[in-house]
Amino acid sequence: MRTHYSSEVSPEMDGEEVIVCGWVHDLRNLGGLIFLKIRDREGEIQVTAPKRKVDPETFELISKLSIEDVVSVRGIVKREDQAPRGLEIIPLEVEVLNEVLGKLPLDPRGRVKAELDTRLDARVVDLRKRENQAIFKLRSIVLRRIREFLYSKGFIEVNTPKIIAAATEGGTALFPVKYFERNAFLSQSPQLYKQMLMGTGLDKVFEIAQFFRAEEHDTRRHVNEFTSIDIEMAFSKKEDVMLILEELLREVLSEVVKTEELKELGIDEKDLDVEFPLPRIHYEEAIEMLSEKGIEVEWGEDIPTKGLKELWKLVGTKAYFIVDWPMSAKPFYIMPKGELSESFDLMFYEIELASGGQRNHLYDSLVKAIRSKG
């Protein structure tokens, strides 16, 4: 049916026949002339219907269209300097694929602000907004670039089980499910599966998948279901992993800043301007810096949001690593280093983008760590 997306039609196609499909974004009826804007995922395109040049039935049909009707338009491209993008389509045929019945719950053009409850109740209509679609597109760009990067570094993509028998990251954050006659849980993390795969000789693996944590969710910093990007590398120390992560961040940011979606979301590319290599700040150094600013963090405790909001300013860069956390603040599978651990958190402003570290591969030490965690 469709021959072109809106963005694929150009003034250089003057005189060519095309078929575009989408939603009626705007309609202006001037009596003998109707301007119709069609919206698809790539943008908008103007359809101009002069009464004297368009078939009477087609003109009548266009005049009765409503905002958000779904249509297919077959027409001739015409170069027109006064039109958006320097072109318009003169319609030969218009087909209504679906029409709006009743009043729309919200304006997908965003001209009238809708409350959150209304947006969630009419989510499909809400997701027609440009800024909402930009989130999906940007997410797709990021995931594609991450995969390309990891494949280029020799990683193998894997898929680990999502129904598990026991906790990976702590028993208090599990979603229980009935597994026939047994109790089971939704997976919190692929961590232990990744580590087992290192024992097979696969050497480098990654997974991009959904995981679940029954944590508090009425905050901007917690979600119950999320997409996790996990990697595991054999014969590596924490610095090796940090270098991969650093390079990955550089690649993703360089890709993102070139996108139109970033502009659509109103994000200034300067906000993503990160200097490399990233500084490494030791945990003890971080809490000392905060203490000098009157923010006290007890040794061994996680750094609170208030502290993280201040810390990136003290460090002097948007992205940085916090390394060598106390073992008490990290999972049992991290390699201990006395009271500290071979661990890191990658921070972006006050947000923890990633955490990791060298795994404990020593059996006796690992058993001791498991017992110490209860």
C-alpha positions in Angstrom: 0.0 0.0 0.0 2.5 2.6 1.1 5.3 3.5 -1.3 7.1 6.2 0.8 7.3 7.5 4.4 6.9 11.2 4.7 10.6 11.8 5.1 11.4 9.9 1.9 9.3 12.3 -0.3 11.5 15.2 -1.6 11.0 18.2 -3.9 13.3 16.4 -6.4 10.4 13.9 -6.9 8.3 16.6 -8.5 5.7 15.0 -10.8 6.1 11.5 -9.4 3.2 9.4 -8.0 3.4 8.3 -4.4 1.3 6.7 -1.7 1.6 7.9 1.9 -0.2 6.5 4.9 -0.8 7.9 8.4 -2.9 9.9 10.7 -4.7 13.2 10.0 -2.5 15.6 12.0 -4.2 18.8 10.9 -6.9 20.0 8.5 -7.6 23.5 7.1 -10.7 23.9 4.9 -10.7 27.3 3.1 -13.7 26.4 1.0 -12.2 25.9 -2.4 -8.8 24.7 -1.0 -8.1 22.1 1.7 -4.7 21.7 3.4 -4.3 18.3 5.0 -1.3 17.3 7.1 -0.6 13.5 7.3 1.6 12.2 10.1 3.6 9.0 10.1 6.5 7.8 12.2 9.0 9.8 10.2 7.3 13.2 10.3 4.5 15.1 8.5 3.7 15.8 4.9 1.3 18.3 3.4 -1.5 17.2 1.1 -3.1 20.1 -0.8 -6.5 19.7 -2.4 -7.6 22.5 -4.8 -11.3 22.0 -5.5 -10.8 22.8 -9.2 -8.0 20.2 -9.6 -9.3 17.3 -7.4 -12.0 14.7 -8.2 -15.3 15.9 -6.6 -15.7 12.7 -4.6 -12.2 12.9 -3.3 -12.5 16.5 -2.3 -15.8 15.8 -0.5 -14.2 12.9 1.4 -11.2 15.1 2.4 -13.5 17.8 3.7 -15.2 15.4 6.1 -12.0 14.0 7.6 -11.4 14.4 11.4 -8.2 14.8 13.3 -6.5 11.4 13.9 -8.5 9.6 11.2 -6.2 7.0 9.6 -5.8 7.5 5.8 -4.0 6.4 2.7 -3.3 9.1 0.1 -2.2 8.4 -3.5 -1.1 11.6 -5.3 1.4 13.5 -7.3 4.3 15.2 -5.7 4.5 18.9 -6.5 7.5 21.2 -5.7 6.2 24.2 -3.7 8.5 26.6 -2.0 5.8 27.9 0.3 4.9 24.5 1.6 6.6 22.7 4.5 9.8 21.0 3.3 9.3 22.7 -0.1 6.7 20.2 -1.4 3.1 19.1 -1.3 1.0 16.2 -2.6 -1.9 16.8 -5.0 -4.3 13.9 -4.1 -5.6 11.5 -6.8 -7.3 9.1 -4.3 -7.9 9.1 -0.6 -8.9 6.0 1.4 -10.1 6.2 5.0 -8.6 3.2 6.7 -10.1 3.9 10.1 -12.0 6.9 11.4 -12.2 8.4 14.9 -15.5 7.6 16.6 -16.4 10.1 19.3 -14.2 12.6 21.1 -10.5 12.0 21.5 -9.4 11.5 25.1 -6.4 13.8 24.6 -4.7 15.8 21.8 -1.8 13.8 20.4 -0.5 17.0 18.9 0.3 18.2 22.4 -1.6 21.5 22.0 -3.7 20.8 25.0 -1.9 19.3 28.0 -3.4 16.1 29.5 -3.1 14.8 33.0 -1.0 11.7 33.7 -4.0 9.6 34.5 -5.6 10.5 31.2 -2.4 9.8 29.3 -2.1 6.3 30.9 -5.7 5.4 30.3 -5.3 6.4 26.6 -1.7 5.3 26.3 -1.9 4.3 22.6 -3.1 7.8 21.7 -0.6 9.4 24.0 2.3 7.5 22.4 1.5 9.2 19.0 3.1 12.4 20.4 6.4 13.1 18.8 8.3 13.4 22.0 7.0 10.1 23.2 8.0 8.4 20.0 11.4 10.0 20.2 12.0 8.0 23.4 11.3 4.7 21.7 13.5 5.6 18.7 16.4 6.8 20.8 16.2 3.7 22.9 16.4 1.6 19.7 19.4 3.5 18.5 21.2 3.0 21.9 20.4 -0.7 22.0 21.6 -1.3 18.4 24.8 0.6 19.0 25.5 -1.4 22.2 25.0 -4.7 20.4 27.2 -3.6 17.5 30.0 -2.5 19.9 29.9 -5.7 22.0 29.9 -7.9 18.9 32.9 -6.0 17.6 34.7 -6.8 20.8 34.1 -10.5 20.5 31.2 -10.9 22.9 28.6 -13.7 22.4 25.0 -12.8 23.1 23.2 -15.2 25.4 19.7 -15.6 27.0 19.5 -16.7 30.6 16.4 -18.2 32.4 13.9 -15.7 33.7 12.1 -18.1 36.1 14.5 -19.0 38.9 14.5 -21.0 42.1 16.5 -18.6 44.4 17.6 -15.0 44.7 20.6 -13.6 42.8 20.8 -10.0 44.3 19.1 -10.4 47.6 16.0 -12.3 48.8 13.9 -9.3 49.8 13.5 -8.0 46.2 11.9 -11.1 44.6 8.6 -11.5 42.7 7.2 -14.9 43.6 5.4 -16.9 40.9 3.8 -20.4 40.9 5.8 -22.9 38.9 3.3 -25.7 38.7 3.4 -27.2 42.2 6.6 -25.4 43.2 7.5 -21.9 44.3 9.7 -19.9 41.9 10.7 -16.3 41.3 11.1 -13.8 38.5 14.8 -13.3 37.7 16.5 -10.2 39.3 19.7 -10.6 37.3 21.6 -13.0 35.0 24.6 -12.6 37.2 25.2 -16.2 38.4 24.4 -17.6 35.0 27.0 -15.3 33.4 29.6 -16.4 35.9 28.8 -20.1 35.2 29.2 -19.4 31.5 32.8 -18.2 32.1 33.6 -21.7 33.3 32.6 -23.1 29.9 35.2 -21.2 28.0 32.9 -18.9 26.2 35.1 -16.1 27.5 33.0 -13.1 26.8 29.1 -13.0 26.9 26.4 -10.3 27.1 22.7 -10.2 27.6 20.1 -7.5 27.0 16.9 -8.5 28.7 14.1 -7.7 31.1 14.6 -8.3 34.8 12.4 -7.8 37.8 12.8 -6.5 41.4 10.2 -6.1 44.0 11.6 -2.8 45.3 9.9 0.4 46.2 8.6 1.8 42.9 6.9 5.1 43.7 10.2 7.0 43.0 12.0 8.2 40.0 15.0 6.0 40.8 13.3 2.6 41.1 11.4 0.4 38.7 10.0 -3.1 39.1 10.7 -4.2 35.6 13.7 -2.9 33.6 15.9 -3.7 30.7 19.4 -4.7 31.9 22.6 -4.7 29.8 25.0 -7.3 31.3 28.4 -8.4 30.2 30.9 -10.9 31.7 34.5 -11.4 30.8 36.9 -14.2 31.7 40.6 -13.7 32.5 39.9 -10.0 33.3 40.4 -7.6 36.2 38.1 -4.8 37.2 40.1 -2.3 35.2 39.6 -4.3 32.0 35.9 -4.2 32.4 35.9 -0.5 33.2 37.8 0.2 30.0 35.2 -1.7 28.0 32.4 0.2 29.7 34.2 3.5 29.2 34.6 2.8 25.5 31.0 1.7 25.2 29.8 4.9 26.8 31.9 7.0 24.5 30.4 5.1 21.4 26.8 5.4 22.6 27.1 9.1 23.4 28.7 9.9 20.1 25.8 8.2 18.3 23.1 9.8 20.4 24.2 13.4 20.1 23.8 13.2 16.3 20.1 12.3 16.5 17.0 14.4 15.8 15.3 12.5 18.6 17.6 14.3 21.1 16.3 17.7 19.8 12.7 16.4 19.9 13.1 15.7 23.6 14.6 19.1 24.2 17.9 17.8 25.5 21.0 19.9 24.9 23.9 17.9 23.5 26.1 19.8 25.9 24.4 17.8 28.7 25.9 14.7 27.2 29.4 16.2 26.6 31.7 13.9 28.6 35.5 14.1 28.9 37.4 10.8 28.5 39.2 9.0 30.1 36.8 9.0 33.1 38.3 9.8 36.5 38.4 7.0 39.1 37.4 8.2 42.6 37.9 5.8 45.5 34.9 5.3 47.8 36.8 6.6 50.8 37.9 9.7 48.9 34.2 10.2 47.8 32.9 10.2 51.4 35.7 12.5 52.5 34.8 15.0 49.8 31.2 14.9 50.9 32.1 15.2 54.6 34.0 18.4 53.8 30.7 19.7 52.3 28.7 18.7 55.4 27.2 15.5 54.0 28.1 12.7 56.3 28.2 9.1 55.0 29.0 6.3 57.4 31.8 4.1 56.2 30.4 1.0 54.5 27.1 2.6 53.7 25.8 3.5 50.2 26.1 7.1 49.2 22.6 8.7 49.4 21.0 10.6 46.5 21.8 14.0 48.2 25.5 13.1 48.3 25.5 11.9 44.7 23.9 15.1 43.5 26.8 17.0 45.1 29.6 14.5 44.3 29.7 14.9 40.5 30.1 18.6 40.9 33.0 18.1 43.3 34.6 15.6 40.9 34.2 18.2 38.1 32.8 15.9 35.4 29.4 14.5 34.5 30.7 10.8 34.3 33.1 9.1 36.6 33.8 5.8 38.4 33.5 5.2 42.1 35.9 2.3 42.9 36.9 0.1 45.7 33.7 0.0 47.7 33.6 -1.7 51.1 32.8 -5.4 50.7 29.8 -4.9 53.0 28.2 -2.7 50.3 28.6 -5.2 47.5 27.3 -8.7 46.6 28.9 -11.8 47.8 30.4 -12.7 44.4 32.7 -9.6 44.2 36.4 -10.3 44.8 37.3 -9.0 48.3 40.3 -6.8 48.9 40.6 -6.8 52.7 37.6 -4.8 53.9 37.2 -3.3 50.5 36.3 -5.0 47.2 37.4 -5.0 43.6 34.3 -3.1 42.5 33.1 0.0 40.7 30.1 2.1 40.0 29.8 4.1 36.8 28.1 7.4 37.6 26.5 9.8 35.2 25.5 13.0 37.1 23.9 11.4 40.2 22.6 8.3 38.4 24.3 5.0 38.7 24.6 3.8 35.1 26.4 0.5 35.8 28.1 -1.4 38.6 30.5 -4.3 38.4 33.8 -5.6 39.5 36.1 -8.6 39.5 34.3 -11.8 40.4 35.5 -14.0 43.3 36.7 -17.2 41.7 38.2 -18.8 44.8 35.9 -21.5 46.3 36.7 -21.2 50.0 36.6 -17.4 49.9 33.3 -17.5 48.0 31.7 -19.9 50.5 32.8 -17.6 53.3 31.3 -14.6 51.5 28.0 -16.4 51.0 27.8 -17.4 54.7 28.7 -13.8 55.8 25.7 -12.5 53.8 23.4 -15.0 55.6 
